[in-house]
Amino acid sequence: MTGTGPEHPLDWLDRPRTSAGVELFDAESAERTPYPEIAARALGMAGGLVVGRVRARTVVPLLCSTGPELIAGFYGIQAAGCVVSVLAPPTRMSGDAHRERIREVLDVLDAEVLVVDASHERYAREVVGEPGFAAHRSVRLLKTDELAAADPARRGPAELALVQFTSGSSGRPRGVRVSHDALAANTAAIRVWERATDDDAWCSWLPMHHDMGLIGCMVVPVSGGNNDLAVCTPETFVRHPLAYLRRFDRGGASITATPAFGLQRIVDRIRPGQLDGMDFSGWRAVIVGAERIDPVLVRSFTGLLAGHGLAPGSLTPAYGLAESTLAVTGVPIDRQPSSVRIRRRELAVGAPVRTAAGGGTHDADAIDVISCGRPLTGLDVCLVDDAAGPYRQGTSVRSRSPGPRSPTATWTTLPRPGPPSRAAGCAPAMWPSSSAAKCMSSAGSATASRSTPAICSPRTSSCCSAAPAWT
């Protein structure tokens, strides 16, 4: 296994790392599964799909709990030459709306089968057996245990790796088709940005149906290097954030990702005395994205853990989205993110934006906006208007997807000291006020199921041609 190489995401199945594995933990217990066992189970599931006459290149949805079984199913479906789509599992708060959402996703995917683990079999039968749904679609349930009991088998991989349903979608579910090439490229770019090596270990509480949890905290460590990975459910993290923090103590996990909510939960629930004796000096990267990042929260989080060895530069704001596979920009590891103060009333689309240099800390009209860094390797970022012309730096702009109910987001490209980028309107760093903006893949192979204006482009783009010298 290489630490950063752009290997095919399925290559590790042929040579799983024997010294590493996946740990599923909660507040009271933990169970570790070595990668060879996960690989064997994945190839067994692939064999079960082949024997079960599931056609190659079919999109196969997967309904499974967080943990090694989901990982085996994710890779097993792809090893069978099929395309995987990980569905959101129900929670204690889920009701009829969740069941209907799964039915809508199954319709969008034109699903013929649904792979489920033992804990979700009954729920899945209720979903697909609803009379109105069953009248127009027959979905065959395939249990992971039965699939894995088959003899191992492989088929050539489909061009697509997965269909990812975007977290910001409303109305009819909207899937993003991600190719193996795009997945490999973004995985490699993320590992280069994170400076990941074979010695790093990941820990995540993020749901595995979400792109940040699935790709950033599962595919990147598993496909990228078979690194040790510790995972828990979101429910475990919300109730017991200390159990999560313990995974980073004294040579434990070194990389994680979280929305700002995760930082807030730790700040709200963890008292300084609970951290006595802990050592976070090996915790290199806390990737923060998916939500607006408040610089005050950043300081509160790093202040809470700084006395236990966490370096301020470990907290790394980033921007990403499913339409670009995952990651688009990030602050370089070990560099503290910069922020600027701007005035709310100037955040009008197309209007120039000035920094509120004279605004005091109690100025109600002033807000602090934190940098989300520079484009990752292979990506450039350009914000364009409706006529595909680039915006000038220092302008508040809006990125949008066409069509009804499409999410929108406001962006601000702020001038900074130092050499300007080569083309006006190319954003040397991005300062999003929302995570709902949409963009395309650097490889051109992660595409929305509807047309979406590109704001991320490959290095060959004539609009954006150089990464800046600052963040």
Secondary structure, 3 states (H helix, E strand, C coil): CCCCCCCCCCHHHHCCCCCCEEEEECCCCEEEEEHHHHHHHHHHHHHHHHHCCCCCCCEEEEECCCCHHHHHHHHHHHHCCCEEEECCCCCCCCCHHHHHHHHHHHHHHCCCEEEECHHHHHHHHHHHHCHHHHCCCCCEEEEHHHHHCCCCCCCCCCCEEEEEECCCCCCCCCEEEEEHHHHHHHHHHHHHHHCCCCCCEEEECCCCCCHHHHHHHHHHHHHHHCCEEEECCHHHHHHCHHHHHHHHCCCCCCEEEECHHHHHHHHHHCCHHHHCCCCCCCCCEEEECCCCCCHHHHHHHHHHHHCCCCCHHHEEEEEECHHHCCEEEECCCCCCCCEEEEEHHHCCCCCECCECCCCCCCCCCEEEEECCCEECCCCEEECECCCCCECCCCEEEEEECCCCCCCEEEEEECCCCCCCCCCCCECCCCCCCCCCCCCCCCCCCEEECCCCCCCEECCCCCCCCCCCCCC
